[in-house]
Amino acid sequence: MSQTTKAVILAAGRGTRMKELTDELPKPMMRVKGTPILESIVRGLVANGIERILIVVGWRKEVVIDHFGDGSAFGCGIEYVEQVVQDGTGRVVELAKDFAGSDPFILSYGDILVPPAAYAPLADFTGVDGKLSVKIDEDVRKGGAVFIENGMVVDLIEKPAAGQPTSPYYNAGIYAFSPRIFDYTAKLELSPRGEYELTDAIAAQVRDGLKIEAVELAGDWADVRDPEVLKELNEG
């Protein structure tokens, strides 16, 4: 069994949907039940054998760096890289190229909350070129529809519009990649939304025959996308 010991967390965005709540801190540092979202992610990864974490910072980066330091207080090594230009999820992954080296790594958005056990199947990198987590019965128009056959991803459509094919599988925002992902992010072109989309790179891998396994997440899952979700989580 091949286990990855590296992870990358994307925590550069301000989170404009949070309005004034993110004036002083980045969205991933907002607290759910007293703990910053980003800290819950870090602790969950460390509980599953992750030893080195790269946090991509941007807005109010000093809040993140002051909280986590070198990671020793959290049982891992933490490094930082700054995303200066906010031009989409595809380009930001390239900032992890030197950190990854020749090793596979887990990648999570900094506002996705899951129980620690949810990371376990993503840390196991045996016999695949990548993994993509999915949840069933979320509103795929808010994220991405994932099409699966025999446990493998066969297509992805980001925020499908009316009339486009749809799927019960929602892209849950946590992945595992081999360094081959960088061959694909380097070739990305701007999407209709004017961004470089990570999902376009994954879809290209699938078209080229790479084995991207779908991992259905068990247990709770939350995309802390707006104040309403944050309030619901803290009151639940």
DRENRONU-614606 format. One record per residue: residue in one letter; z, y, x of N, C-alpha, C in turn. Coordinates in nm, 3 decimals, m for minus. Example, Ala and Ser with C-alpha at 12.3 -4.5 7.8 and 13.67 -1.06 7.14 Angstrom:
residues 2
   type      n.pz      n.py      n.px     ca.pz     ca.py     ca.px      c.pz      c.py      c.px
      a     0.780    m0.569     1.319     0.780    m0.450     1.230     0.780    m0.330     1.320
      s     0.708    m0.225     1.285     0.714    m0.106     1.367     0.787     0.003     1.290
//
This chain:
residues 236
   type      n.pz      n.py      n.px     ca.pz     ca.py     ca.px      c.pz      c.py      c.px
      m     0.000    m0.119     0.084     0.000     0.000     0.000     0.000     0.125     0.088
      s    m0.085     0.220     0.054    m0.095     0.344     0.129    m0.023     0.456     0.053
      q     0.084     0.508     0.114     0.160     0.614     0.050     0.131     0.747     0.119
      t     0.109     0.850     0.041     0.094     0.981     0.102     0.231     1.047     0.118
      t     0.248     1.124     0.226     0.375     1.192     0.250     0.358     1.344     0.247
      k     0.240     1.391     0.202     0.212     1.534     0.199     0.182     1.580     0.057
      a     0.215     1.704     0.029     0.182     1.762    m0.102     0.153     1.910    m0.086
      v     0.069     1.961    m0.175     0.033     2.102    m0.180     0.066     2.154    m0.319
      i     0.131     2.269    m0.327     0.165     2.328    m0.456     0.101     2.467    m0.463
      l     0.026     2.491    m0.570    m0.042     2.619    m0.589     0.051     2.714    m0.664
      a     0.100     2.815    m0.593     0.200     2.905    m0.653     0.168     3.051    m0.621
      a     0.040     3.085    m0.618     0.000     3.219    m0.575    m0.014     3.319    m0.689
      g    m0.035     3.269    m0.811    m0.067     3.358    m0.922     0.053     3.433    m0.977
      r     0.025     3.546    m1.035     0.132     3.625    m1.098     0.171     3.566    m1.233
      g     0.075     3.510    m1.305     0.102     3.461    m1.440     0.099     3.575    m1.539
      t    m0.019     3.634    m1.557    m0.030     3.755    m1.640     0.011     3.732    m1.785
      r    m0.002     3.607    m1.834     0.038     3.579    m1.972     0.189     3.591    m1.992
      m     0.263     3.590    m1.881     0.408     3.608    m1.890     0.447     3.755    m1.903
      k     0.348     3.844    m1.894     0.370     3.989    m1.909     0.478     4.038    m1.813
      e     0.575     4.115    m1.866     0.673     4.179    m1.776     0.769     4.079    m1.711
      l     0.772     3.956    m1.760     0.862     3.854    m1.703     0.829     3.827    m1.557
      t     0.703     3.853    m1.517     0.665     3.826    m1.378     0.645     3.954    m1.298
      d     0.703     4.064    m1.343     0.696     4.187    m1.264     0.763     4.170    m1.128
      e     0.875     4.099    m1.127     0.955     4.087    m1.005     0.946     3.951    m0.937
      l     0.889     3.851    m1.001     0.883     3.720    m0.940     0.758     3.646    m0.987
      p     0.706     3.555    m0.904     0.588     3.478    m0.946     0.626     3.377    m1.055
      k     0.530     3.344    m1.138     0.558     3.254    m1.250     0.625     3.124    m1.208
      p     0.584     3.059    m1.096     0.649     2.933    m1.060     0.798     2.945    m1.029
      m     0.847     3.069    m1.009     0.990     3.085    m0.982     1.070     3.118    m1.107
      m     1.004     3.119    m1.222     1.078     3.136    m1.347     1.164     3.012    m1.371
      r     1.277     3.032    m1.435     1.375     2.923    m1.448     1.365     2.851    m1.582
      v     1.372     2.720    m1.574     1.386     2.635    m1.692     1.518     2.560    m1.678
      k     1.606     2.582    m1.773     1.741     2.524    m1.769     1.812     2.558    m1.638
      g     1.790     2.680    m1.590     1.862     2.728    m1.472     1.798     2.701    m1.338
      t     1.692     2.622    m1.335     1.627     2.586    m1.209     1.485     2.640    m1.205
      p     1.444     2.706    m1.095     1.306     2.751    m1.086     1.208     2.633    m1.103
      i     1.099     2.657    m1.175     0.998     2.552    m1.196     0.955     2.493    m1.062
      l     0.931     2.580    m0.965     0.884     2.534    m0.834     0.985     2.444    m0.765
      e     1.113     2.473    m0.783     1.216     2.387    m0.723     1.216     2.249    m0.787
      s     1.197     2.243    m0.916     1.190     2.112    m0.983     1.073     2.030    m0.931
      i     0.959     2.098    m0.905     0.843     2.029    m0.851     0.873     1.976    m0.711
      v     0.929     2.062    m0.626     0.961     2.021    m0.488     1.056     1.902    m0.488
      r     1.161     1.909    m0.567     1.260     1.799    m0.569     1.198     1.670    m0.622
      g     1.111     1.682    m0.722     1.045     1.563    m0.775     0.954     1.497    m0.672
      l     0.883     1.578    m0.595     0.796     1.524    m0.490     0.877     1.457    m0.380
      v     0.983     1.523    m0.336     1.066     1.467    m0.229     1.127     1.334    m0.274
      a     1.164     1.323    m0.402     1.221     1.198    m0.453     1.121     1.083    m0.448
      n     0.994     1.115    m0.428     0.890     1.011    m0.422     0.826     1.000    m0.284
      g     0.903     1.035    m0.183     0.860     1.010    m0.046     0.779     1.119     0.021
      i     0.766     1.233    m0.045     0.692     1.343     0.017     0.781     1.410     0.122
      e     0.727     1.422     0.242     0.805     1.476     0.355     0.761     1.616     0.395
      r     0.634     1.649     0.370     0.583     1.781     0.409     0.511     1.845     0.290
      i     0.544     1.970     0.264     0.487     2.041     0.149     0.430     2.175     0.197
      l     0.309     2.203     0.152     0.247     2.335     0.174     0.250     2.409     0.041
      i     0.312     2.525     0.038     0.312     2.608    m0.083     0.215     2.723    m0.062
      v     0.117     2.733    m0.151     0.021     2.843    m0.147     0.083     2.960    m0.224
      v     0.111     3.067    m0.153     0.180     3.181    m0.212     0.086     3.301    m0.226
      g     0.128     3.398    m0.304     0.051     3.519    m0.325     0.142     3.627    m0.379
      w     0.138     3.643    m0.512     0.220     3.744    m0.578     0.369     3.722    m0.550
      r     0.437     3.826    m0.504     0.580     3.820    m0.473     0.615     3.699    m0.386
      k     0.534     3.679    m0.283     0.550     3.560    m0.197     0.689     3.552    m0.134
      e     0.751     3.670    m0.110     0.880     3.670    m0.043     0.987     3.602    m0.128
      v     0.971     3.602    m0.261     1.068     3.536    m0.349     1.066     3.385    m0.324
      v     0.946     3.330    m0.309     0.931     3.187    m0.283     0.984     3.152    m0.144
      i     0.943     3.229    m0.044     0.980     3.198     0.094     1.130     3.212     0.115
      d     1.190     3.314     0.054     1.336     3.331     0.068     1.413     3.216     0.004
      h     1.360     3.163    m0.104     1.430     3.055    m0.175     1.421     2.922    m0.100
      f     1.304     2.890    m0.048     1.283     2.757     0.009     1.296     2.751     0.161
      g     1.273     2.862     0.229     1.282     2.861     0.374     1.193     2.755     0.436
      d     1.247     2.682     0.534     1.168     2.577     0.599     1.174     2.443     0.526
      g     1.244     2.441     0.412     1.251     2.319     0.332     1.365     2.226     0.366
      s     1.435     2.251     0.476     1.538     2.156     0.519     1.648     2.139     0.415
      a     1.677     2.244     0.339     1.781     2.233     0.235     1.734     2.146     0.118
      f     1.605     2.116     0.114     1.549     2.037     0.004     1.501     1.899     0.050
      g     1.529     1.867     0.176     1.498     1.734     0.227     1.354     1.714     0.271
      c     1.286     1.824     0.304     1.147     1.812     0.348     1.114     1.930     0.440
      g     0.994     1.929     0.495     0.944     2.044     0.568     0.851     2.123     0.478
      i     0.871     2.254     0.471     0.786     2.338     0.386     0.714     2.442     0.471
      e     0.584     2.451     0.450     0.502     2.553     0.515     0.437     2.639     0.407
      y     0.385     2.753     0.449     0.327     2.847     0.352     0.191     2.896     0.400
      v     0.105     2.922     0.303    m0.022     2.990     0.332    m0.047     3.086     0.217
      e    m0.101     3.201     0.248    m0.121     3.303     0.144    m0.264     3.300     0.092
      q    m0.275     3.301    m0.041    m0.406     3.319    m0.105    m0.424     3.469    m0.128
      v    m0.515     3.529    m0.053    m0.534     3.673    m0.060    m0.624     3.711    m0.177
      v    m0.732     3.635    m0.194    m0.827     3.662    m0.302    m0.810     3.557    m0.411
      q    m0.783     3.602    m0.534    m0.767     3.509    m0.645    m0.905     3.480    m0.705
      d    m0.971     3.376    m0.653    m1.109     3.349    m0.698    m1.127     3.207    m0.751
      g    m1.016     3.148    m0.796    m1.030     3.018    m0.861    m0.963     2.904    m0.788
      t    m0.944     2.796    m0.862    m0.871     2.680    m0.810    m0.948     2.602    m0.706
      g    m1.080     2.616    m0.704    m1.159     2.543    m0.606    m1.143     2.597    m0.466
      r    m1.149     2.728    m0.452    m1.137     2.790    m0.320    m0.996     2.780    m0.263
      v    m0.896     2.788    m0.349    m0.758     2.787    m0.300    m0.724     2.655    m0.232
      v    m0.784     2.545    m0.278    m0.757     2.414    m0.216    m0.801     2.414    m0.070
      e    m0.904     2.489    m0.037    m0.952     2.493     0.101    m0.845     2.546     0.197
      l    m0.751     2.622     0.145    m0.643     2.673     0.230    m0.554     2.560     0.282
      a    m0.566     2.443     0.224    m0.483     2.329     0.265    m0.553     2.239     0.367
      k    m0.670     2.275     0.411    m0.750     2.185     0.495    m0.679     2.150     0.626
      d    m0.629     2.250     0.696    m0.560     2.222     0.823    m0.432     2.144     0.800
      f    m0.360     2.177     0.694    m0.236     2.107     0.662    m0.262     1.959     0.635
      a    m0.366     1.930     0.559    m0.396     1.791     0.523    m0.441     1.710     0.644
      g    m0.523     1.771     0.729    m0.577     1.695     0.841    m0.656     1.576     0.791
      s    m0.620     1.457     0.837    m0.691     1.335     0.795    m0.614     1.257     0.689
      d    m0.510     1.319     0.631    m0.423     1.247     0.538    m0.450     1.284     0.392
      p    m0.429     1.189     0.302    m0.433     1.224     0.159    m0.312     1.308     0.122
      f    m0.321     1.376     0.007    m0.210     1.462    m0.034    m0.210     1.474    m0.186
      i    m0.090     1.495    m0.241    m0.076     1.530    m0.383    m0.098     1.680    m0.396
      l    m0.160     1.720    m0.505    m0.174     1.863    m0.534    m0.125     1.890    m0.675
      s    m0.039     1.989    m0.689     0.012     2.026    m0.822     0.002     2.177    m0.841
      y    m0.029     2.216    m0.963    m0.014     2.357    m0.998     0.135     2.388    m1.005
      g     0.170     2.513    m0.973     0.310     2.550    m0.964     0.380     2.577    m1.096
      d     0.311     2.551    m1.208     0.375     2.573    m1.338     0.371     2.448    m1.425
      i     0.353     2.332    m1.363     0.350     2.205    m1.437     0.483     2.132    m1.415
      l     0.555     2.109    m1.523     0.685     2.042    m1.516     0.674     1.898    m1.566
      v     0.714     1.803    m1.482     0.717     1.662    m1.520     0.844     1.599    m1.462
      p     0.887     1.485    m1.515     1.001     1.416    m1.455     0.963     1.365    m1.315
      p     1.059     1.348    m1.224     1.028     1.302    m1.089     0.945     1.173    m1.086
      a     0.972     1.080    m1.179     0.901     0.951    m1.179     0.751     0.967    m1.199
      a     0.708     1.079    m1.256     0.565     1.099    m1.284     0.484     1.109    m1.155
      y     0.548     1.147    m1.044     0.474     1.161    m0.919     0.449     1.027    m0.849
      a     0.526     0.924    m0.885     0.518     0.796    m0.812     0.378     0.738    m0.807
      p     0.304     0.726    m0.920     0.171     0.667    m0.912     0.071     0.754    m0.836
      l     0.098     0.883    m0.823     0.008     0.970    m0.748     0.032     0.959    m0.599
      a     0.155     0.925    m0.560     0.186     0.910    m0.418     0.125     0.783    m0.359
      d     0.096     0.686    m0.443     0.032     0.560    m0.399    m0.118     0.582    m0.393
      f    m0.172     0.579    m0.271    m0.314     0.613    m0.252    m0.394     0.490    m0.209
      t    m0.367     0.379    m0.273    m0.433     0.253    m0.234    m0.566     0.236    m0.306
      g    m0.673     0.216    m0.232    m0.802     0.176    m0.289    m0.874     0.279    m0.373
      v    m0.842     0.407    m0.353    m0.908     0.512    m0.431    m0.951     0.626    m0.339
      d    m1.038     0.712    m0.391    m1.074     0.835    m0.320    m0.998     0.955    m0.375
      g    m0.933     0.937    m0.489    m0.857     1.045    m0.549    m0.795     0.999    m0.679
      k    m0.702     1.078    m0.729    m0.639     1.050    m0.858    m0.627     1.179    m0.937
      l    m0.634     1.166    m1.068    m0.624     1.281    m1.157    m0.532     1.242    m1.271
      s    m0.430     1.323    m1.296    m0.335     1.290    m1.403    m0.386     1.341    m1.537
      v    m0.355     1.266    m1.642    m0.397     1.305    m1.776    m0.281     1.286    m1.875
      k    m0.287     1.366    m1.981    m0.200     1.346    m2.096    m0.289     1.327    m2.219
      i    m0.238     1.256    m2.317    m0.315     1.232    m2.439    m0.274     1.334    m2.545
      d    m0.375     1.376    m2.621    m0.354     1.457    m2.742    m0.303     1.599    m2.716
      e    m0.331     1.655    m2.598    m0.312     1.799    m2.579    m0.441     1.868    m2.625
      d    m0.438     1.998    m2.641    m0.556     2.073    m2.684    m0.647     2.094    m2.563
      v    m0.753     2.014    m2.552    m0.837     2.019    m2.432    m0.910     2.153    m2.418
      r    m0.919     2.229    m2.525    m0.986     2.360    m2.515    m0.906     2.458    m2.430
      k    m0.776     2.429    m2.410    m0.692     2.516    m2.326    m0.700     2.476    m2.179
      g    m0.754     2.360    m2.150    m0.760     2.313    m2.012    m0.889     2.240    m1.985
      g    m0.880     2.110    m1.973    m1.001     2.034    m1.944    m0.999     1.898    m2.010
      a    m1.117     1.855    m2.055    m1.132     1.721    m2.112    m1.175     1.625    m2.002
      v    m1.107     1.511    m1.995    m1.137     1.410    m1.894    m1.193     1.286    m1.963
      f    m1.304     1.236    m1.910    m1.370     1.119    m1.968    m1.345     1.000    m1.876
      i    m1.297     0.890    m1.935    m1.248     0.777    m1.856    m1.314     0.648    m1.902
      e    m1.351     0.566    m1.805    m1.398     0.429    m1.833    m1.330     0.336    m1.733
      n    m1.269     0.229    m1.786    m1.202     0.129    m1.703    m1.104     0.192    m1.604
      g    m1.034     0.293    m1.652    m0.931     0.355    m1.569    m0.982     0.456    m1.468
      m    m1.113     0.475    m1.462    m1.170     0.568    m1.365    m1.231     0.689    m1.435
      v    m1.221     0.804    m1.372    m1.280     0.927    m1.427    m1.432     0.918    m1.415
      v    m1.502     0.943    m1.525    m1.649     0.943    m1.522    m1.707     1.082    m1.547
      d    m1.625     1.175    m1.598    m1.673     1.312    m1.616    m1.556     1.402    m1.650
      l    m1.576     1.532    m1.629    m1.477     1.634    m1.665    m1.551     1.753    m1.723
      i    m1.495     1.812    m1.827    m1.550     1.936    m1.881    m1.436     2.036    m1.894
      e    m1.447     2.147    m1.823    m1.342     2.250    m1.824    m1.353     2.334    m1.950
      k    m1.242     2.343    m2.024    m1.235     2.423    m2.148    m1.361     2.404    m2.234
      p    m1.383     2.282    m2.286    m1.505     2.255    m2.362    m1.520     2.349    m2.482
      a    m1.641     2.399    m2.496    m1.671     2.490    m2.607    m1.711     2.409    m2.729
      a    m1.720     2.477    m2.844    m1.763     2.411    m2.967    m1.900     2.348    m2.946
      g    m1.913     2.223    m2.989    m2.041     2.154    m2.974    m2.049     2.069    m2.848
      q    m1.960     2.093    m2.750    m1.959     2.010    m2.629    m1.882     1.881    m2.657
      p    m1.911     1.776    m2.581    m1.835     1.651    m2.597    m1.687     1.675    m2.570
      t    m1.603     1.597    m2.635    m1.460     1.610    m2.611    m1.397     1.473    m2.588
      s    m1.271     1.473    m2.553    m1.201     1.351    m2.515    m1.055     1.367    m2.551
      p    m0.985     1.256    m2.579    m0.841     1.267    m2.605    m0.759     1.289    m2.477
      y    m0.825     1.279    m2.361    m0.753     1.290    m2.234    m0.760     1.432    m2.179
      y    m0.643     1.490    m2.157    m0.630     1.629    m2.112    m0.595     1.629    m1.964
      n    m0.663     1.712    m1.887    m0.633     1.725    m1.744    m0.492     1.783    m1.728
      a    m0.402     1.704    m1.671    m0.260     1.742    m1.668    m0.220     1.824    m1.546
      g    m0.314     1.853    m1.456    m0.287     1.951    m1.351    m0.215     1.901    m1.227
      i    m0.207     1.768    m1.211    m0.151     1.711    m1.087    m0.252     1.609    m1.036
      y    m0.281     1.614    m0.906    m0.387     1.531    m0.849    m0.339     1.466    m0.720
      a    m0.418     1.371    m0.672    m0.406     1.324    m0.534    m0.547     1.320    m0.476
      f    m0.562     1.372    m0.356    m0.694     1.382    m0.294    m0.693     1.324    m0.154
      s    m0.808     1.272    m0.114    m0.831     1.246     0.028    m0.896     1.371     0.086
      p    m0.902     1.384     0.219    m0.965     1.503     0.277    m1.112     1.519     0.240
      r    m1.171     1.418     0.179    m1.311     1.432     0.136    m1.328     1.541     0.031
      i    m1.219     1.580    m0.035    m1.230     1.686    m0.136    m1.282     1.815    m0.073
      f    m1.252     1.835     0.055    m1.293     1.961     0.121    m1.445     1.968     0.140
      d    m1.511     1.852     0.148    m1.657     1.852     0.154    m1.716     1.910     0.026
      y    m1.644     1.892    m0.083    m1.693     1.934    m0.214    m1.651     2.076    m0.250
      t    m1.530     2.114    m0.213    m1.489     2.253    m0.241    m1.573     2.351    m0.159
      a    m1.617     2.308    m0.042    m1.698     2.396     0.044    m1.834     2.427    m0.019
      k    m1.880     2.340    m0.109    m2.013     2.356    m0.169    m2.008     2.415    m0.310
      l    m1.890     2.454    m0.355    m1.877     2.504    m0.492    m1.955     2.633    m0.513
      e    m2.008     2.645    m0.634    m2.070     2.770    m0.677    m1.988     2.827    m0.792
      l    m2.003     2.956    m0.816    m1.926     3.019    m0.923    m1.957     2.956    m1.058
      s    m1.853     2.931    m1.135    m1.868     2.875    m1.269    m1.907     2.986    m1.366
      p    m1.943     2.950    m1.491    m1.971     3.053    m1.591    m1.855     3.150    m1.612
      r    m1.732     3.107    m1.578    m1.616     3.195    m1.592    m1.598     3.287    m1.472
      g    m1.691     3.274    m1.373    m1.684     3.361    m1.257    m1.583     3.318    m1.152
      e    m1.547     3.187    m1.154    m1.450     3.135    m1.058    m1.505     3.009    m0.991
      y    m1.445     2.977    m0.877    m1.472     2.849    m0.813    m1.373     2.747    m0.869
      e    m1.424     2.649    m0.942    m1.337     2.559    m1.019    m1.315     2.426    m0.944
      l    m1.191     2.389    m0.927    m1.158     2.261    m0.865    m1.218     2.145    m0.943
      t    m1.219     2.157    m1.075    m1.273     2.048    m1.157    m1.422     2.025    m1.131
      d    m1.495     2.129    m1.092    m1.637     2.110    m1.056    m1.649     2.024    m0.931
      a    m1.558     2.043    m0.836    m1.560     1.962    m0.714    m1.527     1.816    m0.745
      i    m1.430     1.795    m0.835    m1.395     1.657    m0.873    m1.511     1.591    m0.947
      a    m1.574     1.665    m1.038    m1.688     1.611    m1.112    m1.802     1.572    m1.017
      a    m1.821     1.651    m0.912    m1.925     1.619    m0.813    m1.890     1.492    m0.736
      q    m1.761     1.474    m0.706    m1.719     1.349    m0.641    m1.751     1.228    m0.729
      v    m1.722     1.243    m0.858    m1.748     1.134    m0.952    m1.897     1.101    m0.958
      r    m1.979     1.205    m0.964    m2.125     1.183    m0.968    m2.175     1.113    m0.843
      d    m2.109     1.135    m0.731    m2.149     1.073    m0.605    m2.092     0.932    m0.589
      g    m2.019     0.885    m0.691    m1.970     0.748    m0.687    m1.834     0.729    m0.623
      l    m1.764     0.837    m0.592    m1.629     0.823    m0.538    m1.535     0.774    m0.649
      k    m1.434     0.701    m0.608    m1.343     0.639    m0.705    m1.226     0.734    m0.732
      i    m1.232     0.801    m0.846    m1.125     0.891    m0.888    m1.053     0.824    m1.006
      e    m0.931     0.780    m0.981    m0.856     0.707    m1.083    m0.784     0.804    m1.177
      a    m0.784     0.771    m1.305    m0.708     0.848    m1.403    m0.567     0.790    m1.413
      v    m0.468     0.876    m1.406    m0.328     0.835    m1.416    m0.268     0.899    m1.539
      e    m0.237     0.817    m1.639    m0.176     0.872    m1.760    m0.027     0.894    m1.735
      l     0.017     1.018    m1.750     0.156     1.051    m1.722     0.247     1.007    m1.835
      a     0.355     0.939    m1.799     0.456     0.901    m1.897     0.564     1.008    m1.900
      g     0.634     1.016    m2.010     0.746     1.109    m2.019     0.703     1.250    m2.050
      d     0.797     1.341    m2.039     0.772     1.481    m2.073     0.671     1.545    m1.979
      w     0.597     1.640    m2.031     0.501     1.718    m1.951     0.493     1.856    m2.012
      a     0.496     1.958    m1.929     0.485     2.094    m1.981     0.405     2.181    m1.886
      d     0.308     2.250    m1.942     0.237     2.357    m1.872     0.305     2.486    m1.916
      v     0.382     2.546    m1.825     0.460     2.664    m1.863     0.367     2.785    m1.856
      r     0.280     2.794    m1.955     0.169     2.888    m1.948     0.201     3.026    m2.005
      d     0.302     3.034    m2.093     0.328     3.162    m2.159     0.476     3.171    m2.199
      p     0.521     3.290    m2.243     0.663     3.307    m2.278     0.711     3.213    m2.387
      e     0.621     3.176    m2.479     0.662     3.088    m2.589     0.701     2.949    m2.536
      v     0.621     2.895    m2.443     0.652     2.765    m2.384     0.784     2.774    m2.306
      l     0.800     2.879    m2.230     0.922     2.898    m2.151     1.045     2.901    m2.243
      k     1.037     2.975    m2.351     1.149     2.985    m2.445     1.179     2.849    m2.507
      e     1.074     2.778    m2.546     1.091     2.646    m2.608     1.160     2.549    m2.513
      l     1.121     2.551    m2.386     1.181     2.461    m2.287     1.329     2.495    m2.264
      n     1.360     2.622    m2.263     1.498     2.662    m2.235     1.590     2.642    m2.355
      e     1.531     2.637    m2.474     1.612     2.616    m2.594     1.620     2.469    m2.634
      g     1.528     2.388    m2.579     1.519     2.247    m2.620     1.630     2.161    m2.564
//
